[in-house]
Amino acid sequence: MNKPFNSKSTGTRRAALCLAAMVGLGMLSPSVVAEAQADEHRHARGGQKIVLTAADGRQAQATLLDNATARTFAAKLPLKVRMGDHFGRELYGPMPAIAVSDPLQKTYQAGDIAYWPPAPGFAIYYTVGGPVIPGEGLALLGSIDTNLDIFRHGSTEVTIELAE
């Protein structure tokens, strides 16, 4: 039985095939393809809204991605995470392990929030730079929508909750 035409999935498949062909022909490096996939993944927002509250009461709002890993993360909320500055690019702290069912990424953008499975840990990226993401990479969970600057000021405990 044929599936009904779906222009989004057909377009995505066509783009993936073109990128794969370009890599095979040496026209693109695999890292360019990974970055394109990460950008597509980042734009799949539309998941739940969350609020991140620093120990001093300042708040930021974020939107989770609409994927299985972000939904698993949301099910763990509320969480309190003691976060410290890491590499001058992120606040990072330990959190309970979650199942990761989406591709891991080696790239991130300022404002991304992510889960790093090996530790396990939670990260808020406030700038880009520093060493390459180690291991297999990180699971992007979403991105900060407001007040990213509150995370640029060193260590803090962050309470993460679903928005009302």
Protein Blocks (a to p, Z undefined) as FASTA:
>chain_A
ZZdddfklmmmmmmmmmmmmmmmnopacfklmmmmmmmmmmmmghiacdddddfkopacd
ddddddfklmmmmmmpccddddddehhlaccddddddddfbdcdfbdcehiacddfklpc
cdddfbgedjddehjbdcdfbdcfbhklmmmnopadddddddZZ
